[in-house]
Amino acid sequence: MIKEIDQLRDKLVKMATEQLQLKQELERQKDAYEARLKEAFLSIIKQLDDLQKEQQEKLAQAAEDPAHLAQINQLYEQLQAPLQKVLQMHHIHRLQSPAEQLPEYSAVLDTVRDQSKMNGTLVHVRQLGYLWGAQLLRPAGLVVVKND
């Protein structure tokens, strides 16, 4: 009887160990999958940034021709829409307003001198930040005043 209890205990310990190992492996695979997703999402965001920058350049070049401006906007909206849809499907959204550019959601990319403003004053948002659900995917890139 004692021998059977010892065998059952050994079997239980072995099963618990295997369960823990499987749980750890599953967690590693989940982390790797999320890292690959994050990399893909950041690539899409970079493409959207590049398209928006290119759109602004084209609009500046065509500023005198309203018909051409409308065509440029339409073209770039058509290019951006599928990429934005992919992000939306995965609950990724942009931090839109300066109110959302909180310190935990932003990073200072550059500083400028402006004696008429206090240090730390937001000059402009160079790149929009993105959230993946409640998790920060990419911080907003800010340009702030620094007079020192």
C-alpha positions, 0 to 999 in steps of 0.5 A, spaced: 500 500 500 505 504 501 509 503 495 502 504 491 502 511 494 509 513 493 508 511 486 502 515 485 505 521 489 511 520 484 506 520 478 503 526 481 509 530 481 511 528 474 505 530 472 505 537 475 512 538 473 510 537 466 504 541 466 509 547 469 513 546 463 508 546 458 505 552 461 512 556 461 513 553 453 506 556 452 508 563 455 514 563 451 510 562 444 505 567 446 511 572 448 514 570 441 507 571 437 506 578 440 513 580 439 512 578 431 505 582 431 508 588 434 513 588 429 508 587 423 504 593 426 510 597 427 512 596 420 504 598 418 505 604 422 511 606 419 508 605 412 502 610 414 507 615 416 511 615 410 505 615 406 502 621 410 509 625 409 509 623 402 502 626 401 504 632 405 510 633 400 505 632 394 500 637 397 505 642 398 507 641 390 500 642 388 498 648 392 496 652 386 491 646 383 485 645 387 483 639 382 490 636 383 489 637 391 483 633 391 486 627 387 492 627 391 488 626 397 483 621 394 489 617 392 493 617 399 486 616 403 485 609 398 492 607 400 492 608 407 485 605 408 487 598 408 493 599 412 488 603 417 483 597 417 488 592 419 490 596 425 483 597 427 481 590 427 487 589 432 484 594 436 490 599 435 489 606 435 492 613 434 493 618 440 490 623 437 490 629 441 495 633 445 491 631 451 493 624 450 500 625 449 501 624 456 508 623 459 507 615 459 505 615 452 510 620 449 518 621 448 521 627 446 525 626 440 527 633 439 528 640 443 528 647 440 529 654 443 524 659 444 525 664 450 518 666 449 515 659 452 517 655 458 521 649 458 517 643 456 512 646 452 510 642 447 511 645 440 509 640 436 507 632 435 512 629 430 510 622 430 503 620 433 503 615 438 499 608 438 496 604 443 494 596 442 488 596 447 491 599 453 498 597 451 503 602 448 505 600 442 509 606 440 510 613 444 508 619 441 514 623 438 514 630 441 518 636 440 518 641 446 522 647 448 528 647 452 532 654 453 537 651 458 
